[in-house]
């Protein structure tokens, strides 16, 4: 069993604050500043451009991909880093469509993160081949997987409610009708055990600034099932996905396997921060993380419901159907969230009425949960949220 008291000491947490927003941006690992400083001073500062070879900058996307692979149940050399999650969604969906070119439906659900749907819609419009993006309610996905579906594109854990799809069951069903599957793991990588290889997933993407604590702007990852990797055509033919980038050929020749899904220059400084976080992750077990997260979430739900009847649980009550976040509905949820933040509890808000809280056991414990509930109870019972300053919307909610 993980010593969570020890892991909490590995993160820099702001004083007098309960931080329940690691599902949106993970806090800073204490080792990250030194790692970044060393990279800046000893690598960039001393090696300058020679760092691409001497410090292994060029191999960073693959090296870090191999460190993330075990966390998502993927084999070695099937995950690579770089670019943003939106770019990786585009790459994965475009590749999947080329493997299923006799069908015309991309199926997703109405709970999917908007950028995934935006990227899909933009791609399908650009292709102009009669593709249709079809979205249904999450609970209707099973019945909507028919033989006209080319690609099933879903986010495992809903960003608003925490509702969780069954990767294995839905992947198997999609394959049974000849469809491929793209999974977005943005709200599940680092939060719960995932077995991409075991469930035969085709493609998966995810970010590293949430549960993986890579910092704001940390790069995304993409997984491609090994038997697809050498036959799919990368829609974004970036020079670092070329078989020989420094040959500077006029014609594009895709690299081998997952390497062809590299696009542009890797964010070396940001990846240094991510590597510092991964040092922590390699010392923990995802089953322990998940078990403790469920305990904390259950405690939070029970306490909030007992003390704040005006809040309505928006997340699935069954922990087996819920990721590592808990959401409550409240008509004035934005103002209420600003009020609790002002009192020292950081969560976040998702339109139209969701107050969202994340439970990350590496640095959150039961004392934090109880302190959070005290703040919520005080704000709600006193209507402290009902003042003009808390109703003024900021750019980031």
N, C-alpha and C positions, 0 to 999 in steps of 0.2 A: 504494500500500500504506500502511496506517495505521502511524504511528509509535507503537507500543504503549508504548515507553519514556516518551513524552510523556503519553499518556493515563493511565498509572499514577500520574503525579504529580498528576493532577487529583482523586484520591480520598484521603480521610483513612483510612488503614489503621492499626490498632493496632500498636504496636511489638512486635517479637519474636513476631509471630504470622503464620502462613500461613493466609490466609482462603479456604477452599474451600467456602463456604456462600452464595455470592451467588445461587444458584438458590433460596434460601429467603428471604434478606433481603440486598439489595445494600448495600454500604457507603456512607458519606456522601460525596457530592461536596463538595470543599472550598469551592465557591462557594455551597453551600446555606445555611449559617448567615447569611452576609451578605444573601442574598436574603430570607430569612425575617425577619431583623432590620429590613431596609428596609421590608418589608411591614408589620411590626408598628408601626414608628416613624412612617414617612412616610404610610402609608395608613390603617391602623386608628387610629393615634395622632393624626394630624392631620386626617384626613377623617372619622373616625368613620363614621356610616351613609352619608355621601356617597360613601364608597369604592365602593359598589355601582355607581354611575354613573361617578364620576371615575376610579377605578382599574380599571374594567372587570371587577369581580368577577363580575357576573352573566353575562358572556360567557366566563368562564374555561373552563367545561366544553366548550364548542364550540371555543374557540381551541386548547385543548390537544388535543382530539380531532383537530383538523386537523393537529397536529404529529405525532401518533402514527400517523395514517392511512398515510403513506408507508412506515412501518416494517413494516406488515402488508399492504402491497399493496392498500390501500383508496383509493377516490377521495375527494376533498375533500367535506366535509359528509356523511359516512357514518358517522362515529365520534363518540361523545359520552362524556364522563366523568361519574362520580358514583357514590355509594353503594358497596357492597361487591360482590365477585365473586359471592357467593351471590345477591344481589338481581338482578344482571345475568343470571345463569343462569335464574332464575325468569322474568324478563321475556322473554328470548329464547325459551325453551321454550313459554311460554304463547302468545306471538305466533305461533310456528310451528304450534302445534296448531290454532289458529283458521283457519289457511290449509289445513289438511288434515283437516277435520272428518269425513270419511267413513272414517277408519281409526282403529285403536285401540291400536297398539303404539308405545311409545317404546323404541328399541333403544340400548343402551349396552354397555360391556364391563366385566368384573370388575376391570380395572385402573384404572377411572376414579376420580378423586378423590372420597372419600366425600361431601363436601358437595354435589357435583353430583347424586349419586344421592339424597341426602336431600331436596334441593330438588325434584327431579323427583317423588319418591314423595309428598311432601307436596302438591304441586300436583295430581297426578293424583287423590289421595284427596279433595281439596277439590272438584274438578270433579265427581267422582262420576258419571262418564258411561261407565264401563266400560273406561277406559283401563288398559293393562297396561304396567308397566316391565319389560322383558326385558333381562337381562344375559347375555352369553356371554364365553368366553375371548377375549382380544384377537385371536388368530390365527383365531378362528371368525367374526369379524365379516363377512367377505366373503360367506360362505354364508348368514348370517342376514339379509341385506338382501333382504327379500321384499316382495311387494305389500301385505302387511298392515301394513307399517311406515309410520307417520305421520311420525315424526321420528327421525333418527339423531343421537344426542347423544354426542360423544366429546371427550376431551382429546387434543390432538395428541401430546404427549410425556408418557409415564407418570411420575408423580411419584416412584415408587419405583425403577424400573429404568432410566428414560430411554428405553425403547422408543418408537419414533416411528411414528405412523400416516402414511399417504400421503394428504394432504388432497385433492389433485386427483383421484386414482383413486377414493377412497371417495365423494367428493362426486358425481362423475360416475355412479358405480354407483347411489347413492341416487336421484339424479334420474331415472335410467333406469327405475326402478319407481315413480316418482311421489312419492317421499318428499323431505322437506326435511332440512337438516342444520344443527345447532348445534355449532360448534367452540369448545372452551375452549383458549385460547392461553396459559394461565398459565405454562407452562414452556417456551414457545417464543418469545413476543414479546421481542425484544431478544437472542435467542440464535441465531436462524437466519433466513434469508430466507423470507418468507411472501408469497404472492400471492393474496389472497382474491378480488380481482376477476378475475384470470386463471383461477382454478378455479371461478368462479361460485358461491362459497359463499353461503349464505342468511343465516346469522347467525354472529357470533363474539363472544366475550367474553374478557376477560383482566385481569390485575392489573398493578400498576405498582411494587410494592415489591420484586420479585425482580430480574430482569435490568435493569429500567429505573431502579432506584435511587431510587425516589420516597420511601423511608422507611417505617417501620412504620405501617400504617394508611392508606397512600396509596390513593387511589380507584381503582376498576375502570373499564374501558371496555366499551362495547358497539358492535358493528358490525352494521348492517342493510343488506342489499343494496338499493340505491336504488329498484329497482322494487317492492320490498315496503314500503318505509318509509312511503309515504303511504296504504297500504290496511290495514295491520295495526292492531289495536286494542291499545294498551298496557294490560296487565293491572293495572299499578299506576298509577292515574291521579293522580299527584302534581301539586301546583299548578304546579310549574315545567315540567311537560310540557304545560300548558294553552296553547292558542293565544294567550291574552292573560292572563297570570297576574295582572296588577294591575287587571284589570277586576273581579276577585272575583265572577265569575258563580256562580250556584248550580249550574249544569249544566256538566259537563266537555265541553270541545271540544278534541280533541287538536291539538297543535302540528303544524307542517309537518315532514315528513320525520323525520330522526333526532332532532329536538328533542322529539318526543313521548315519547322514552325517558328524558328527565330526570324525576326524581321529587322529591327534596327539596333543601334548601339545600346548595349546594356547599361542601366543606371548603376554604375559601380559604387558610388557613395551610398546610395540607398540599399544596395545589396549587402554592404558591409554591416549595416544596422540589422538587416534581416538575419544574417548569419549569427550575430550575437544572440538573437532571440532563439534561433534553432538550437543553439547549444543547450538552452534550458529544456526545450521540447524533447531532445533526445534522451533526457534523463527521466522522463515520465511515461506512464502507460495510459493510453487513451481510454481503456475500460475504467480505470480509476477516475479519470477526469469526468467521464460521463456519469458514473455512479454518484460522485459528489455533487455534480451539477444538478442532478435530479433532486437530491436531498435538499439543496439550498433553494431550488425553485419551489418545491413542495412546501417548505417552511414559509417562504414569501407569500405564496398564494393563500395559505391557511390564515396567516396573520392579517393580510390586507383584507380578505373577505370578512374576517371577524370584526374588524375595526372600521372599515370604510365601505359600507353597503352601497354608497352612491357610485362606486366603481364596479364595472361589469367585466368579468374575465373574457378576454377576446381570444386567448390562446386555448388550444385543446386541453381539457382537464386531464386526459390520460397522458401521463408523462412519456409513454412509449410513442406517442404521436406528436411530440413537441420537441423542438430543438433546445438550445441552452438560453432561451429568452422567454420572458413572460410579459404579456401585453394586457393592459386594461383599457376599456373604453370609458370615455367621459366626454360629454358634450363640449366642455371647456378644457379639453385636454392640453392644448398648447399653453394656455395661461397657467394651468395647474403644474405643468412640467417646469415652466420658468420659475414658479414659486418654490418648488422643491429644490431646484438647482440653487436658487438664492439662499436656501437653508443648508446647503452642503451635501445634497444628494444629486449626483449627476446620472440622469438617464437621458432619453430623447423622445421626440414626438414624431409621429408619422400620420399625415393627413388621411382621413378627415378628423379622427378623434382618438387616435391610439397613443397611449403613454407606454413606452417600451423600456424594459429593463433587462440587462444581460447578466448571466451568472457564470463567471469564469473562475473556477476553484483555485487556479494557480495563485490568485491574489485576492479572492473574496472568501470570507468565512461567515459562519453563522452570526457572529457578533455584528458584522457589517449588515447582514440581512435585517436583523432586529433593529439596528440603528436607522436603517432606511425606512422601515415601517413606521417607526416613531415620527420621523419627519413627514411622511405622507399623511399619517393620521392627523398630525397637528395642522398641516396645511388644509386638508379637506374639512376637518371639523370646524376650523375657524374661518373658513372661506378666505384664507389669506391670498388666494389666487385672484380674487375679484377686485383687482385694482388696475388702473389703466396701463401702468408700466409693463405688466405681465401679458397684456394683450397685444403689444406691439411686436409684429413678426420680424424676426431677424432673417438674414439671408440663408443661414444654415439652421435647420430646426432639429 
